[in-house]
Amino acid sequence: MQRTPRGRSYAYAPVTDEPGLTARQMYRVMEGGSDRASVLTRFVDELSDDDEDLLRRLLGPEG
């Protein structure tokens, strides 16, 4: 949480947005497993065609 002074108290705001939070949760799950390749393979196998295409674009021309 980020804290900003407001009068005699503070206003709090999240440090990250929803996509950042989700990515951090995914990373933590990955860190807990012993076979990252299998986890990633199964994750990709479950993606919709559109999400798989998006992932390929995000990985770039060599992905």
Secondary structure, DSSP 8 states (H G I E B T S, - for coil): -EEEEETTEEEEE-SS-HHHHHHHHHHHHHHH-S-HHHHHHHHHHTS-HHHHHHHHHHH-TT-
